[in-house]
Amino acid sequence: MTEEKEPENSPDSGTCKDCGNSSIPAGSQSTAGNNTYRLIILSVFAVLLLSFPLVKKLIYCGFSTGDTVKFGQYPGEADGTPAPIEWIILKKKGGTALLLSRYGIDSSVYNDEKKPVTWENSTLRQRLNSDFYTTAFSEEEKTAISEVGLDNEDSYWGTEGGNKTTDKVFLLSFKEAGQMLKTNKARQVKATPFAVSNGVAAHGSGLAWWWLRSPGRYSRNAACIYSTGRMGDYGYSVNARTGAVRPALFVNLRKLAKVINK
């Protein structure tokens, strides 16, 4: 019988007719595919990495933490002449930002009566979410402000903080002030001439103490930031009239950019 010859291009021959006598290592095609796959993944990752600043810019509309923006109006001069309210962007998340007024813009008691009270039932909360909100912002500007749920923790001393609240305008809590304004200098604030004329106690440098929404040592006290910037966990009596007000609010950055033409 005539012996059959193995086909030249047999899968087991170890050589390729079209490739001369070079050998093709087992699994080489699989390795080449894996390398190509890795190259594609690395390329996509590089593109995403390079475009991340652009993506952030689009999400946050060009705003950065620490920026100051002018939004709304409130009396600024001693004679009550309105002026744009300046806000500091404290933090950003998912297209929204927390704003805190750059200055102490007014004088107010925390509560009209000296009695046990929490943020939920305080006079100042009612004023910020009614009179201030209504007069400081136009109807278009109001569309940029988000209503948010707030936790109202007990004080360092164990004084009850009260129920959660839902607000458009609020004060920072003791915890928030400590986390986002990390030094005494960062927590110091100057009062506007209007605020001083309205009763804020300001030193020669213009620095004033300001209210927080958290309770103080007793339920008739509210926490504060002293004019030195020190955290005031003991607080002031809720009917004290010399404290400055620094409103805070959350905004949609896309809508904010639209109304302030940034």
URCOR-V413689 format. One record per residue. NEAR is the number of other ideal C-beta (glycine too) atoms within 10 Angstrom. Layout:
# URCOR-V413689
<<NEAR> <NEAR>>
This chain:
# URCOR-V413689
<<3> <4> <4> <6> <7> <8> <10> <9> <10> <10> <6> <6> <11> <11> <14> <13> <10> <6> <9> <7> <8> <7> <10> <11> <8> <9> <9> <10> <10> <9> <11> <10> <10> <11> <10> <10> <10> <10> <10> <10> <10> <10> <10> <10> <10> <10> <10> <10> <9> <9> <11> <10> <9> <9> <10> <12> <12> <12> <14> <21> <17> <11> <18> <11> <13> <9> <15> <10> <20> <13> <20> <26> <15> <21> <20> <19> <12> <13> <9> <12> <10> <14> <16> <13> <22> <17> <25> <20> <20> <18> <15> <18> <10> <8> <14> <18> <25> <21> <24> <20> <23> <17> <25> <28> <28> <23> <22> <22> <22> <31> <23> <15> <11> <14> <11> <15> <23> <21> <25> <15> <14> <22> <16> <24> <22> <13> <17> <24> <18> <12> <10> <22> <18> <9> <12> <20> <22> <10> <6> <10> <17> <15> <15> <22> <20> <14> <11> <15> <8> <19> <11> <18> <16> <13> <21> <16> <15> <9> <22> <13> <22> <19> <12> <11> <19> <10> <20> <18> <19> <22> <28> <25> <21> <25> <15> <22> <26> <15> <12> <17> <20> <10> <8> <13> <9> <12> <21> <20> <24> <18> <30> <27> <19> <23> <29> <18> <15> <19> <15> <26> <16> <21> <12> <5> <9> <18> <19> <27> <25> <27> <26> <26> <29> <28> <32> <24> <16> <15> <18> <20> <24> <32> <29> <26> <27> <17> <23> <13> <16> <13> <17> <25> <19> <15> <25> <21> <15> <26> <16> <20> <14> <14> <30> <30> <24> <25> <25> <24> <24> <19> <24> <16> <21> <14> <19> <23> <17> <14> <17> <14> <5> <13>>
